[in-house]
Structures are given as structure tokens and as C-alpha cells.
Amino acid sequence: MTRPAFMPLSRLVPPARTVGPAGVMVLAGVFGVVWLVWRPAGVGWGSFLGQLAGAEAVLLMAVAIMLISVLPAVETWFDGIDKAAIWHRRLSITGLLLLIPHLLFAQGDRPSGPVGQTGPPPDGHGSGMGGLLAQIGIWGLAALALWAIMPRWRFLLSWLPPDVLRRVDRLGTTAVARRTAAIGRLVLGGYERWRSLHRLTGLLLAAGFVHGLLDATTFGSPVLRWSYLAVGGTGLVFYVYRETAARFFLPLHDYQVTTVTPVAQGLTEVTLTPVGRPLHFVPGQFAMLFLEGRHGWRRHPFTISGAPSDGELRFSIKALGDDTHAIQESVAPGMPAVIGGPHGRFAHTRGTARQLWIAGGIGVTPFLSWLRSHDTHHLNARIDFFYTTAGPAPFADEIAALAAGVPHLRLHLHDSTTSGYLSVDAALTAIADDDPRQVSVFLCGPAPMVNAFIQSLRAAGIARRNLHREHFDWR
């Protein structure tokens, strides 16, 4: 008698990466239901929905602030602070978009006195102090969002199909956007100035939050008022914590720059030795690197490309932004550094016994850390490792030597300048004899490449829970 086949429990349990996003969606949904159930009588639907949109915007931005508080629970619920930072950006943009219907409809027939009465409010509902705070909050948040989007406009279009992107490029949009971004950087300044001003986000949220209280967002309803106070107040508490107390709870480690080694054009490896308590990390994790260069302190997240057993930290840094372009000139041996972290959950140990690794360009760094750590963190799976670059691959000789010492690992070096872009079909050929549901795929590289691969891998039968990516382009 054939026994019935049961689905493994592991497939019934949602992956950790979905807990945080699902929780945010449920919270936003419950908040909306509460407002709908306790909608005051006599309030027009247009005005009410406009005010609800504004309250939901405050909620999403409050959660967005919470996501960059670097609390351990956030990293757990969102499967790494890199993914939490992605959701921080998504929630912030969604909150800004919700302000559009708020501006369009919120000035309708709202009560000016007892609930149920309509007419012009005593302070003009949008004039006076409330109106001024609204303008400060909305335009300040919009300016910061635009400033953040300008250098990454191409990334925001990466979800489009490749043929659509090619049409966009043919229209000249790429050249225009690059020139606009360059002018913006010249006028506004670089990453450090943006990061400093980005810390004003909580104050801008506070302006919008107080505007809601002054301009009768809650229509005099105790339930709506307390729910609004709860979400807005929680966001401001997290903002105050991040700006005043978080630094006293973050694990920071003092280091000193030992070497600054050019690896290839635009690629530098920086080695640091501990001064005091060293950082303990798992291969594939990243850290916040604070470097004191010739132009002051700079902070960036970088994947640790060395092994924990080295006794030192290695960061392989690609020239992608303002500071990284000048790192060879601005950083020298002997300079101090501070390391925050470690962070991230990009680990091969989370995969199955059959794995596919796909690295694009500087996205090789976590895989390099895994290979360099094989002596102490063994690679026991059957692995096909595809490493694609535009030109000769940095670290190619070292990677080939390390791969030769790892049983059941096949290395595929791909030069896109001579062989064209790495195709998903080429990667799938390596696992043609395997059940796709039992294959884990680890990806790190440019967002358009990774997004395209994920779509095709899902279509080929790779389970969503077995797709792991590291976001190295968040900030």
C-alpha cells in the first residue's frame, strides 16, 4: 500500500523574509479598518478618505523610520537590514504618494465643531500653523525623496522588461537623466550631504503629524485621535532613539587601516586590523565601515570579503559613488576606522544540498568570503558558481585556486565583453539533471541582472524560498 505523500512542514512555514513586510501590510490594513468602522457620522466620504490617506502616510513613514533604527528585531523580521532598508525606501515613497489624495480631498466638508457639523474650521483647516507645518512636511519630504531617487533612477526602472528599457535608452532618456543627476550632485552635494539632511526626516514627519492634530484630522473622534497619536508618536519615539540613544547600543569596533591595494580598474581592497575587541562575523555578512580619510569621516555599508579566521577585515570596494571613487587617494595605512555590525543573513548554510551561485561584478564579494572561509566554514553542497564580469574577472586566479580546493564546486567565469551577457539558460543548464524545487540560488550583482534572473528562475520552477539575494545598492 502506497503511503500518502505529505508536504514537508518547512514548505508550509513562510520564510523569515516575509514576516516583516506582511506585518506592515496587516498593520496598515487594520489601521484603515479601524478608521472606516469609527468614521464619524456626517463627514463626507471625500474629506474622510483624504484624511485617511494622510493618516496612512504618517503610519507608513513612522514604520519606515523604525526600519532604520538598526534594532535586532528588525533584522530578524525583514531577514537583514539590507532588506529592511529596501522596505524603508518603499514605505517612504508609498507614504509620499498617499499625500497626493490627502492634498486633493482632505479640504472637503470636515466638521468645525461637534462631530457631524460641517463648514469652515476655526483656523481654516490648512491655514495658520497647521497649514504651515503641512507645507514644511510635504515639500521637505518630497525634496529628500527626489534627491534620493536622482542617482538611482535607473534602479527604479529595473523592474521593466529588458526590451522596454532598451526603448527607453533609445529615446535618449539615459543621457538626459545622467546629465540631470550630475547637475543635481554638483548643486546639492554628494552622498554625505544627502545623508546628513536625510536625518531631518523625523522632524519633517513631526511637522506633518502635528499638522494632522491641529487641522482636525481625527474629526474629534477619540478612537481616531488615539490611533493617530499611537502610530505617529511611535514613529517619533524611534526617531528620537535613533538620533540620541542608538549609538550607545550599537556594537562598534575600533580598527586601523593596514593596506590599501588596487585590485583592478576602479576596484580597491582595504585591509584593517583591530585595535582592541575584534569584530566577529559570519562569511557573507556586511558591516558599516566608518573611515577617516583626508576629507573627514565617511560611512558606507560594505560586504566583508575576507574570512573570520584572518584576524583582520578585508573590504573589496568598487568605485561606484563620490567617496569610493577617491578611496585610493583619500585612505592610507595607519588611518583609523570604526566598524559597526555585523549585519546581513546572506549565508550559504541556509541553502539546500544543491546550490547555484550567481555573482555579477563587485557582487562577488560575499562569495569570495565564503570561498576564503572554506577551511573553517565548510562548503558541503554541490555548487555551480557563475561569476560574470565586463572584462577580465578581478580575483580570478585566487577564486580558481580556492574553487579547486572545494569538493563538488564547479566554477564558471564569464566575460560579457567577449561572450555577451550571462544568460539564465546557461545557468540552468548546470542544474538540468536536478529537481529545481531542491535547488537553492544565491545572487548578488546589479539589480537589473538579479531581477531578470529571479523572474526566469521562478518560471523554471525554483522555489521562492530558495532564492536568496544580497542588496548591495541600498543606502
C-alpha positions in Angstrom: 0.0 0.0 0.0 1.4 3.4 -1.0 1.7 5.9 1.8 0.2 9.3 1.1 2.8 12.0 0.3 2.7 14.9 2.7 4.2 18.3 2.1 7.2 18.9 4.3 6.5 21.2 7.2 9.3 23.6 6.0 7.3 24.3 2.9 4.2 25.3 5.0 6.1 27.8 7.2 6.6 31.2 5.5 10.2 32.3 5.1 11.5 34.8 7.6 11.8 37.4 4.9 8.0 37.7 4.6 7.2 38.2 8.3 8.2 41.9 8.4 6.5 43.0 5.1 3.4 41.0 5.9 3.2 42.6 9.3 3.4 46.1 7.8 0.6 45.3 5.4 -1.6 43.8 8.1 -0.9 46.9 10.3 -1.8 49.3 7.5 -5.0 47.3 6.8 -6.1 47.1 10.4 -5.5 50.8 10.8 -7.6 51.5 7.8 -10.4 49.2 9.0 -10.4 51.0 12.4 -10.8 54.3 10.7 -13.6 53.0 8.5 -15.5 51.4 11.4 -15.3 54.6 13.5 -15.9 57.0 10.7 -17.9 59.9 12.3 -21.4 60.5 11.1 -22.0 63.5 8.9 -18.4 63.5 7.4 -18.3 63.4 3.6 -16.5 60.5 2.1 -14.2 62.7 0.1 -12.9 64.5 3.1 -12.8 61.3 5.2 -10.8 59.3 2.6 -8.4 62.2 2.1 -7.7 62.4 5.8 -7.4 58.6 6.0 -4.8 58.7 3.2 -2.8 61.3 5.2 -3.1 59.2 8.4 -1.9 56.1 6.5 1.0 58.2 5.1 2.0 59.0 8.7 1.8 55.3 9.6 3.9 54.1 6.8 6.6 56.8 7.4 6.6 56.0 11.1 7.3 52.4 10.2 9.9 53.4 7.7 11.8 55.3 10.5 11.5 52.2 12.7 13.2 50.1 9.9 16.4 52.1 10.0 16.7 52.1 13.8 19.1 49.1 13.5 17.3 47.1 16.1 18.0 43.3 16.2 14.3 42.5 15.8 14.1 44.5 12.6 16.9 42.5 11.1 15.1 39.3 12.1 11.7 40.2 10.8 13.0 41.5 7.5 15.8 39.0 7.0 18.6 41.5 7.2 18.9 45.3 7.4 19.7 45.5 3.7 16.2 44.3 3.0 14.8 46.4 5.8 16.4 49.4 4.1 14.7 48.5 0.8 11.4 48.4 2.6 12.2 51.7 4.3 12.5 53.3 0.8 9.3 51.6 -0.4 7.2 52.7 2.5 8.6 56.2 2.4 7.7 56.5 -1.3 4.3 55.0 -0.8 3.6 57.4 2.1 4.5 60.3 -0.1 2.2 59.1 -2.8 -0.6 58.9 -0.3 -0.2 62.6 0.4 -1.5 63.3 -3.1 -5.1 62.2 -2.4 -4.7 63.8 1.0 -4.0 67.1 -0.6 -6.7 66.7 -3.2 -9.6 65.6 -1.0 -8.8 66.5 2.7 -10.1 70.1 2.5 -13.7 69.0 2.0 -16.7 69.1 4.4 -15.0 68.5 7.7 -16.6 69.3 11.0 -15.5 72.6 12.6 -17.2 72.0 16.0 -19.1 69.0 17.3 -18.8 65.8 15.2 -21.4 65.9 12.4 -21.3 69.6 11.7 -19.7 70.9 8.6 -18.4 74.2 7.5 -15.1 76.2 7.6 -13.0 75.4 10.6 -11.9 78.0 13.1 -8.3 78.1 11.8 -9.1 77.5 8.1 -8.2 73.8 8.2 -4.8 74.2 6.5 -4.2 77.8 7.2 -2.2 79.2 10.1 0.2 77.0 12.0 -1.3 73.7 10.8 -1.1 74.7 7.1 2.5 76.0 7.5 3.5 72.7 9.1 1.8 70.8 6.3 3.8 72.7 3.7 7.1 72.1 5.5 6.5 68.4 6.0 5.2 67.7 2.5 7.7 69.7 0.5 10.6 68.7 2.7 9.9 65.0 2.4 9.3 65.4 -1.4 12.7 67.1 -1.8 14.5 64.4 0.2 12.8 61.7 -1.8 13.7 63.3 -5.1 17.3 63.8 -4.0 17.4 60.1 -3.1 15.9 59.0 -6.4 18.0 61.1 -8.7 21.2 59.0 -8.6 19.3 55.7 -8.7 16.7 56.5 -11.4 17.9 53.6 -13.4 17.5 51.2 -10.5 13.8 52.2 -10.1 13.2 51.2 -13.7 14.9 47.8 -13.3 11.6 46.0 -12.9 10.7 46.9 -16.5 11.3 44.2 -19.2 14.7 44.5 -20.9 13.2 45.3 -24.3 11.3 48.3 -22.7 14.5 49.5 -21.1 16.2 49.4 -24.4 13.5 51.5 -26.0 13.8 54.0 -23.1 17.6 54.2 -23.8 17.0 54.8 -27.5 14.8 57.8 -26.7 17.8 59.4 -25.1 16.3 59.2 -21.6 19.5 57.7 -20.2 21.8 60.5 -21.3 19.3 63.2 -20.1 18.9 61.5 -16.8 22.6 61.2 -16.3 23.2 64.8 -17.1 20.4 65.8 -14.7 21.8 63.7 -11.9 25.3 65.1 -12.5 23.9 68.7 -12.3 22.0 67.7 -9.2 25.1 66.3 -7.5 27.0 69.5 -8.4 24.3 71.8 -6.9 23.2 69.7 -4.0 26.3 67.9 -3.0 27.1 64.2 -2.7 26.1 61.3 -0.5 27.4 62.7 2.8 25.4 65.9 2.5 22.3 63.9 1.5 22.8 61.5 4.5 23.1 64.4 6.9 19.9 66.1 5.6 18.1 62.7 5.4 18.3 62.7 9.2 15.8 65.5 9.2 13.1 63.1 8.0 11.8 62.6 11.5 11.4 66.4 12.0 9.5 66.6 8.7 7.3 63.7 9.9 6.8 65.5 13.2 5.6 68.6 11.2 3.1 66.6 9.3 2.0 64.8 12.4 1.3 68.0 14.4 -0.4 69.4 11.3 -2.8 66.5 11.5 -3.6 67.2 15.1 -4.1 70.9 14.6 -6.2 70.6 11.5 -8.7 68.1 12.9 -7.5 65.1 11.0 -9.3 62.9 13.5 -12.7 64.8 13.3 -12.9 64.9 17.1 -13.3 61.1 17.4 -11.4 59.7 20.4 -10.7 56.4 18.6 -9.3 58.0 15.5 -7.3 60.5 17.6 -5.7 57.9 19.8 -4.9 55.6 16.8 -3.3 58.5 15.0 -1.4 59.5 18.1 -0.2 55.9 18.6 1.2 55.5 15.1 2.7 59.0 14.8 4.0 59.0 18.3 5.7 55.6 17.9 7.5 56.8 14.8 8.8 59.9 16.6 9.9 57.8 19.5 12.0 55.7 17.2 13.4 58.8 15.5 14.5 60.3 18.8 16.0 56.9 19.8 18.0 56.7 16.6 19.3 60.2 16.8 20.1 60.2 20.5 20.5 56.8 22.1 21.1 54.2 19.3 24.8 55.0 19.1 25.2 53.8 22.7 23.7 50.4 21.9 25.3 49.7 18.5 28.2 47.3 18.5 31.2 49.4 17.3 34.8 48.2 16.9 38.0 50.2 16.5 40.2 49.3 13.6 43.2 50.7 11.8 43.9 50.6 8.0 46.7 48.3 7.2 46.8 48.2 3.4 45.1 49.9 0.5 45.6 47.6 -2.5 44.4 48.4 -6.1 43.0 45.1 -7.5 41.6 46.3 -10.9 40.4 49.5 -12.5 38.1 51.1 -10.0 38.4 48.3 -7.5 40.3 48.6 -4.2 40.8 46.1 -1.4 41.2 47.7 2.1 42.6 45.6 4.9 42.1 46.6 8.6 43.4 45.2 11.8 41.6 45.5 15.2 42.6 48.0 17.9 41.0 46.3 20.8 38.0 44.0 20.6 37.7 42.5 17.1 34.5 42.0 15.1 33.1 38.5 14.9 31.2 37.8 11.8 29.8 35.0 9.6 31.1 34.7 6.0 28.9 36.7 3.7 27.9 39.4 6.2 28.5 43.1 5.7 29.4 45.9 8.1 29.1 49.6 8.4 32.6 51.0 7.6 33.5 54.4 9.1 36.7 55.6 7.5 38.6 58.8 8.5 40.1 59.9 5.2 41.7 63.2 4.2 38.3 64.7 3.8 36.8 63.6 7.2 34.8 60.6 8.3 32.7 58.7 5.8 30.2 55.9 6.4 29.2 53.1 3.9 28.0 49.5 4.1 30.4 47.1 2.6 30.4 43.3 2.4 33.3 41.7 4.3 35.3 39.8 1.6 37.7 38.1 3.9 37.4 35.1 6.3 36.7 35.3 10.0 39.9 33.3 10.7 42.1 36.0 9.1 42.3 38.1 12.3 41.7 41.2 10.1 38.9 42.6 8.0 39.0 42.9 4.2 36.7 45.0 2.1 36.7 44.9 -1.7 35.4 48.3 -2.7 34.2 49.2 -6.2 34.2 52.9 -7.3 30.5 53.5 -7.5 29.9 56.8 -5.7 31.5 60.0 -4.5 33.8 58.6 -1.8 34.6 55.2 -3.3 36.0 56.8 -6.5 38.6 58.6 -4.4 39.3 55.9 -1.8 42.8 55.1 -3.1 43.8 58.8 -2.7 41.9 59.6 0.5 42.6 56.5 2.6 46.1 55.4 3.6 47.7 52.8 6.0 47.6 53.9 9.6 44.3 55.8 9.4 41.7 54.9 12.0 38.4 53.1 11.2 35.3 52.2 13.1 33.3 49.1 12.2 29.6 48.8 13.0 27.8 45.4 12.8 28.0 42.8 11.5 24.7 42.7 9.6 23.0 40.5 7.0 21.8 37.0 6.6 23.3 36.1 3.2 24.7 32.7 4.1 25.2 29.5 2.1 24.3 27.4 5.1 20.7 28.5 4.6 20.6 26.7 1.2 19.9 23.1 0.2 22.4 20.4 -0.8 22.3 21.6 -4.4 23.2 25.3 -4.9 23.7 27.7 -7.7 25.7 30.9 -7.1 25.5 33.8 -9.5 27.7 36.9 -9.0 27.9 40.0 -11.2 30.8 42.4 -10.9 31.5 43.5 -7.4 28.7 41.2 -6.3 31.3 38.6 -6.0 32.4 39.8 -2.5 30.1 37.6 -0.3 31.0 34.5 -2.5 34.7 35.4 -2.1 34.3 35.5 1.6 32.6 32.0 1.5 35.5 30.6 -0.5 38.2 32.2 1.6 36.4 30.7 4.7 36.1 27.2 3.4 38.7 25.8 5.9 36.5 26.8 8.9 33.1 27.1 7.3 32.9 24.2 5.0 31.1 24.2 1.7 29.4 20.8 1.7 26.8 21.4 -1.0 27.1 20.6 -4.7 27.7 24.1 -6.2 27.9 25.7 -9.6 29.4 29.2 -9.3 28.8 31.6 -12.2 30.9 34.8 -12.0 30.2 37.3 -14.7 32.2 40.5 -15.4 32.7 43.0 -18.1 36.3 42.2 -18.9 38.9 40.1 -17.0 37.5 39.0 -13.7 39.1 40.5 -10.6 40.3 37.9 -8.2 40.0 35.3 -11.0 43.2 33.4 -10.1 42.5 33.4 -6.4 39.0 32.2 -6.9 40.1 29.5 -9.3 42.6 28.3 -6.8 40.1 28.3 -3.9 37.5 26.6 -6.0 39.9 23.8 -6.9 40.1 23.0 -3.2 36.4 22.8 -2.7 34.8 19.4 -3.5 31.8 19.4 -5.7 32.2 23.0 -6.8 32.3 24.0 -10.5 33.5 27.5 -11.4 32.2 29.3 -14.5 34.0 32.5 -15.3 32.0 34.6 -17.8 33.4 37.7 -19.7 30.4 39.6 -21.1 32.6 41.7 -23.4 33.6 38.6 -25.4 30.7 36.2 -24.7 27.7 38.5 -24.3 25.6 38.8 -21.2 25.3 35.7 -19.0 22.0 34.1 -19.8 19.7 32.3 -17.4 19.6 29.3 -19.7 23.4 28.9 -19.3 23.0 28.8 -15.5 20.0 26.4 -15.7 22.0 24.0 -17.9 24.3 23.4 -14.9 21.3 22.1 -12.9 19.4 20.4 -15.8 19.6 17.0 -14.1 18.4 18.3 -10.7 14.9 18.9 -9.3 14.5 22.7 -9.4 12.5 22.6 -6.2 15.5 21.3 -4.4 18.0 23.9 -5.7 19.0 27.0 -3.8 20.2 30.0 -5.7 22.3 32.8 -4.3 22.5 36.0 -6.3 24.5 39.2 -5.8 25.0 41.8 -8.5 23.5 44.8 -10.3 19.7 45.0 -9.7 18.6 44.7 -13.3 20.6 41.5 -13.7 19.4 40.0 -10.4 15.8 40.9 -11.1 15.8 39.3 -14.5 17.4 36.2 -13.2 14.9 35.8 -10.4 12.0 36.1 -12.8 13.4 33.4 -15.0 14.4 31.2 -12.2 10.9 31.3 -10.7 9.5 30.4 -14.1 11.9 27.5 -14.3 10.5 26.1 -11.0 12.9 27.4 -8.4 11.0 27.9 -5.2 10.8 31.5 -3.9 12.0 30.4 -0.5 15.2 29.1 -2.2 16.1 32.3 -3.9 18.5 34.4 -1.8 19.9 37.8 -2.8 22.0 40.4 -1.2 21.1 44.1 -1.9 24.4 45.9 -2.1 23.0 49.1 -3.7 20.8 50.3 -0.8 21.7 53.4 1.3 
